[in-house]
Amino acid sequence: APPKPVGDATRGRTLAYTCQGCHGVTGYKNAYPNFHVPRIGGQAAEYLAQALTEYREGKRKHPTMQAQAQSFSEQDIADISAYLSSLK
């Protein structure tokens, strides 16, 4: 198996911009109060990468997350995970 890519948090910040619409990374505010949206800022990079990969592969079910993750490469997932895990 090829080695897992090393995440670039700077690039991940740009890629994670759309995540803020629902996950509200800044201040963890939920843009859609009718839905439970988990806090992702500060989560472990490994957890985030696994979750995004599972959405991309259809192992986790959520239409919006599956649609988002479909466009992510392995490098994108590593970068997004690196950025989100760096938030406090």
C-alpha positions as protocol buffer text, in pm:
chain_id: "A"
residue {
  index: 1
  type: ALA
  ca { x: 0 y: 0 z: 0 }
}
residue {
  index: 2
  type: PRO
  ca { x: 128 y: 348 z: -78 }
}
residue {
  index: 3
  type: PRO
  ca { x: 221 y: 561 z: 223 }
}
residue {
  index: 4
  type: LYS
  ca { x: -47 y: 795 z: 354 }
}
residue {
  index: 5
  type: PRO
  ca { x: 5 y: 1155 z: 243 }
}
residue {
  index: 6
  type: VAL
  ca { x: 131 y: 1408 z: 497 }
}
residue {
  index: 7
  type: GLY
  ca { x: -128 y: 1678 z: 562 }
}
residue {
  index: 8
  type: ASP
  ca { x: -62 y: 2043 z: 485 }
}
residue {
  index: 9
  type: ALA
  ca { x: -271 y: 2251 z: 727 }
}
residue {
  index: 10
  type: THR
  ca { x: -225 y: 2570 z: 524 }
}
residue {
  index: 11
  type: ARG
  ca { x: -373 y: 2409 z: 214 }
}
residue {
  index: 12
  type: GLY
  ca { x: -633 y: 2237 z: 431 }
}
residue {
  index: 13
  type: ARG
  ca { x: -755 y: 2574 z: 560 }
}
residue {
  index: 14
  type: THR
  ca { x: -855 y: 2671 z: 207 }
}
residue {
  index: 15
  type: LEU
  ca { x: -1017 y: 2333 z: 138 }
}
residue {
  index: 16
  type: ALA
  ca { x: -1211 y: 2337 z: 467 }
}
residue {
  index: 17
  type: TYR
  ca { x: -1373 y: 2673 z: 392 }
}
residue {
  index: 18
  type: THR
  ca { x: -1705 y: 2514 z: 294 }
}
residue {
  index: 19
  type: CYS
  ca { x: -1706 y: 2302 z: 611 }
}
residue {
  index: 20
  type: GLN
  ca { x: -1777 y: 2616 z: 810 }
}
residue {
  index: 21
  type: GLY
  ca { x: -2123 y: 2648 z: 658 }
}
residue {
  index: 22
  type: CYS
  ca { x: -2253 y: 2353 z: 859 }
}
residue {
  index: 23
  type: HIS
  ca { x: -1985 y: 2272 z: 1113 }
}
residue {
  index: 24
  type: GLY
  ca { x: -1917 y: 2636 z: 1195 }
}
residue {
  index: 25
  type: VAL
  ca { x: -1550 y: 2579 z: 1268 }
}
residue {
  index: 26
  type: THR
  ca { x: -1513 y: 2937 z: 1393 }
}
residue {
  index: 27
  type: GLY
  ca { x: -1685 y: 2933 z: 1729 }
}
residue {
  index: 28
  type: TYR
  ca { x: -1853 y: 2600 z: 1648 }
}
residue {
  index: 29
  type: LYS
  ca { x: -2182 y: 2765 z: 1554 }
}
residue {
  index: 30
  type: ASN
  ca { x: -2427 y: 2549 z: 1368 }
}
residue {
  index: 31
  type: ALA
  ca { x: -2563 y: 2718 z: 1055 }
}
residue {
  index: 32
  type: TYR
  ca { x: -2857 y: 2476 z: 1043 }
}
residue {
  index: 33
  type: PRO
  ca { x: -3002 y: 2441 z: 1395 }
}
residue {
  index: 34
  type: ASN
  ca { x: -3247 y: 2172 z: 1284 }
}
residue {
  index: 35
  type: PHE
  ca { x: -2964 y: 1925 z: 1227 }
}
residue {
  index: 36
  type: HIS
  ca { x: -2710 y: 1779 z: 1464 }
}
residue {
  index: 37
  type: VAL
  ca { x: -2373 y: 1876 z: 1322 }
}
residue {
  index: 38
  type: PRO
  ca { x: -2072 y: 1750 z: 1517 }
}
residue {
  index: 39
  type: ARG
  ca { x: -1786 y: 1972 z: 1624 }
}
residue {
  index: 40
  type: ILE
  ca { x: -1489 y: 1892 z: 1401 }
}
residue {
  index: 41
  type: GLY
  ca { x: -1237 y: 2160 z: 1497 }
}
residue {
  index: 42
  type: GLY
  ca { x: -975 y: 2012 z: 1727 }
}
residue {
  index: 43
  type: GLN
  ca { x: -1065 y: 1650 z: 1654 }
}
residue {
  index: 44
  type: ALA
  ca { x: -779 y: 1407 z: 1594 }
}
residue {
  index: 45
  type: ALA
  ca { x: -649 y: 1416 z: 1237 }
}
residue {
  index: 46
  type: GLU
  ca { x: -671 y: 1037 z: 1215 }
}
residue {
  index: 47
  type: TYR
  ca { x: -1038 y: 1040 z: 1312 }
}
residue {
  index: 48
  type: LEU
  ca { x: -1120 y: 1315 z: 1063 }
}
residue {
  index: 49
  type: ALA
  ca { x: -934 y: 1140 z: 782 }
}
residue {
  index: 50
  type: GLN
  ca { x: -1112 y: 812 z: 856 }
}
residue {
  index: 51
  type: ALA
  ca { x: -1453 y: 981 z: 863 }
}
residue {
  index: 52
  type: LEU
  ca { x: -1396 y: 1167 z: 535 }
}
residue {
  index: 53
  type: THR
  ca { x: -1268 y: 851 z: 369 }
}
residue {
  index: 54
  type: GLU
  ca { x: -1571 y: 656 z: 488 }
}
residue {
  index: 55
  type: TYR
  ca { x: -1807 y: 924 z: 353 }
}
residue {
  index: 56
  type: ARG
  ca { x: -1623 y: 918 z: 21 }
}
residue {
  index: 57
  type: GLU
  ca { x: -1649 y: 538 z: 3 }
}
residue {
  index: 58
  type: GLY
  ca { x: -2016 y: 534 z: 106 }
}
residue {
  index: 59
  type: LYS
  ca { x: -1949 y: 354 z: 434 }
}
residue {
  index: 60
  type: ARG
  ca { x: -2092 y: 647 z: 630 }
}
residue {
  index: 61
  type: LYS
  ca { x: -2432 y: 770 z: 523 }
}
residue {
  index: 62
  type: HIS
  ca { x: -2510 y: 1140 z: 499 }
}
residue {
  index: 63
  type: PRO
  ca { x: -2599 y: 1281 z: 156 }
}
residue {
  index: 64
  type: THR
  ca { x: -2427 y: 1618 z: 202 }
}
residue {
  index: 65
  type: MET
  ca { x: -2109 y: 1470 z: 347 }
}
residue {
  index: 66
  type: GLN
  ca { x: -2097 y: 1198 z: 83 }
}
residue {
  index: 67
  type: ALA
  ca { x: -2133 y: 1461 z: -191 }
}
residue {
  index: 68
  type: GLN
  ca { x: -1858 y: 1675 z: -38 }
}
residue {
  index: 69
  type: ALA
  ca { x: -1619 y: 1385 z: 16 }
}
residue {
  index: 70
  type: GLN
  ca { x: -1662 y: 1247 z: -337 }
}
residue {
  index: 71
  type: SER
  ca { x: -1442 y: 1525 z: -472 }
}
residue {
  index: 72
  type: PHE
  ca { x: -1161 y: 1481 z: -217 }
}
residue {
  index: 73
  type: SER
  ca { x: -835 y: 1311 z: -304 }
}
residue {
  index: 74
  type: GLU
  ca { x: -627 y: 1134 z: -40 }
}
residue {
  index: 75
  type: GLN
  ca { x: -411 y: 1446 z: -21 }
}
residue {
  index: 76
  type: ASP
  ca { x: -716 y: 1670 z: 20 }
}
residue {
  index: 77
  type: ILE
  ca { x: -838 y: 1454 z: 309 }
}
residue {
  index: 78
  type: ALA
  ca { x: -495 y: 1466 z: 475 }
}
residue {
  index: 79
  type: ASP
  ca { x: -477 y: 1845 z: 433 }
}
residue {
  index: 80
  type: ILE
  ca { x: -830 y: 1908 z: 564 }
}
residue {
  index: 81
  type: SER
  ca { x: -767 y: 1677 z: 858 }
}
residue {
  index: 82
  type: ALA
  ca { x: -438 y: 1850 z: 939 }
}
residue {
  index: 83
  type: TYR
  ca { x: -605 y: 2191 z: 941 }
}
residue {
  index: 84
  type: LEU
  ca { x: -916 y: 2097 z: 1138 }
}
residue {
  index: 85
  type: SER
  ca { x: -714 y: 1906 z: 1397 }
}
residue {
  index: 86
  type: SER
  ca { x: -499 y: 2216 z: 1456 }
}
residue {
  index: 87
  type: LEU
  ca { x: -797 y: 2425 z: 1572 }
}
residue {
  index: 88
  type: LYS
  ca { x: -854 y: 2481 z: 1941 }
}
